[in-house]
Amino acid sequence: GDILDRNGSILASTTEAYRVDADLKTFRRLLESKKLTAEEFAAPLAEILGEEESEIVKKLTAENNGIIIKRKIEKDTIDLLREYIDEEGINFLIIGYDNIRYYPNESFL
């Protein structure tokens, strides 16, 4: 929703966005069963998400069981990611909802 000042002017506005998480336990099982590397998944993910491949590899190879890959993603990017997930049969990525806060007057930057 919007945050307004006492005159009704918008100070901040929230827009729906998306986030991508990875179930790393499932990812490790996938790598083992298909004899693949994290780099083979990182390259297309980095391209779709506009991230550095090395950062995606770092996240995919973390010791955790789950990790946030990226937050505050626009719908058009998520549509491309969903297409990639469907084409490749990927089961370790989780797409969820997130929010982006905008400050129209740049008053809080």
C-alpha positions as CSV (number, residue, x, y, z in Angstrom):
1,G,0.0,0.0,0.0
2,D,0.9,3.6,-0.1
3,I,2.2,5.8,2.7
4,L,0.7,9.3,2.6
5,D,1.6,12.6,4.3
6,R,-1.1,14.6,6.0
7,N,-2.0,16.3,2.7
8,G,-2.6,13.0,0.9
9,S,0.6,13.1,-1.1
10,I,2.4,9.8,-1.6
11,L,5.6,9.5,0.4
12,A,6.1,5.8,-0.4
13,S,4.4,3.2,-2.5
14,T,4.7,-0.6,-2.4
15,T,4.6,-2.7,-5.5
16,E,4.4,-6.5,-5.7
17,A,7.5,-8.2,-6.9
18,Y,9.0,-11.7,-6.7
19,R,11.9,-13.5,-5.1
20,V,13.7,-16.7,-6.0
21,D,14.9,-19.2,-3.3
22,A,16.8,-22.4,-3.8
23,D,16.2,-25.6,-1.9
24,L,19.9,-26.6,-1.8
25,K,19.3,-30.1,-0.4
26,T,17.2,-30.9,-3.5
27,F,19.8,-29.1,-5.7
28,R,22.7,-31.2,-4.3
29,R,20.7,-34.4,-4.9
30,L,20.0,-33.3,-8.5
31,L,23.7,-32.6,-9.1
32,E,24.7,-36.0,-7.7
33,S,22.0,-37.9,-9.7
34,K,22.7,-36.2,-13.0
35,K,26.5,-35.7,-12.6
36,L,26.2,-32.0,-13.2
37,T,28.0,-29.0,-11.6
38,A,26.6,-25.8,-10.0
39,E,28.2,-23.8,-12.8
40,E,26.0,-25.5,-15.4
41,F,22.9,-24.1,-13.6
42,A,24.5,-20.8,-12.6
43,A,25.2,-19.5,-16.1
44,P,21.6,-19.5,-17.3
45,L,20.2,-18.3,-14.0
46,A,22.7,-15.4,-13.9
47,E,21.7,-14.4,-17.4
48,I,18.0,-14.5,-16.6
49,L,18.3,-12.7,-13.3
50,G,20.9,-10.2,-14.3
51,E,23.4,-11.3,-11.7
52,E,27.1,-12.3,-11.7
53,E,27.6,-16.0,-12.4
54,S,30.1,-16.2,-9.6
55,E,27.5,-14.9,-7.1
56,I,25.0,-17.5,-8.2
57,V,27.6,-20.3,-7.9
58,K,28.5,-19.0,-4.4
59,K,24.8,-19.2,-3.3
60,L,24.2,-22.6,-4.9
61,T,27.2,-24.1,-3.2
62,A,26.4,-22.7,0.2
63,E,26.3,-25.2,3.1
64,N,22.8,-24.2,4.0
65,N,19.7,-26.2,3.1
66,G,18.1,-23.2,1.5
67,I,19.1,-19.7,0.4
68,I,17.7,-16.6,-1.3
69,I,19.0,-16.4,-4.8
70,K,17.5,-12.9,-5.5
71,R,14.8,-10.6,-4.2
72,K,12.8,-7.7,-5.7
73,I,12.4,-9.3,-9.2
74,E,10.0,-7.9,-11.7
75,K,7.3,-10.0,-13.3
76,D,8.8,-10.1,-16.8
77,T,12.0,-11.6,-15.4
78,I,10.0,-14.2,-13.4
79,D,8.2,-15.2,-16.6
80,L,11.5,-15.9,-18.3
81,L,12.7,-17.8,-15.2
82,R,9.5,-19.9,-15.1
83,E,9.9,-20.7,-18.8
84,Y,13.5,-21.9,-18.1
85,I,12.3,-23.9,-15.1
86,D,9.6,-25.6,-17.2
87,E,11.9,-26.3,-20.1
88,E,14.7,-27.8,-17.9
89,G,12.4,-29.6,-15.4
90,I,14.1,-27.8,-12.5
91,N,12.7,-28.7,-9.1
92,F,15.0,-26.8,-6.7
93,L,14.0,-23.2,-7.3
94,I,11.1,-21.7,-5.4
95,I,9.4,-18.5,-6.7
96,G,7.7,-16.4,-4.0
97,Y,6.2,-13.0,-3.5
98,D,8.2,-10.0,-2.4
99,N,7.6,-6.2,-2.3
100,I,9.4,-3.2,-3.8
101,R,9.2,0.1,-1.9
102,Y,9.3,3.2,-4.1
103,Y,9.8,6.7,-2.9
104,P,8.4,9.0,-5.6
105,N,10.0,12.2,-4.2
106,E,13.2,10.4,-3.3
107,S,12.6,11.8,0.2
108,F,14.0,8.7,2.0
109,L,17.0,7.7,0.0
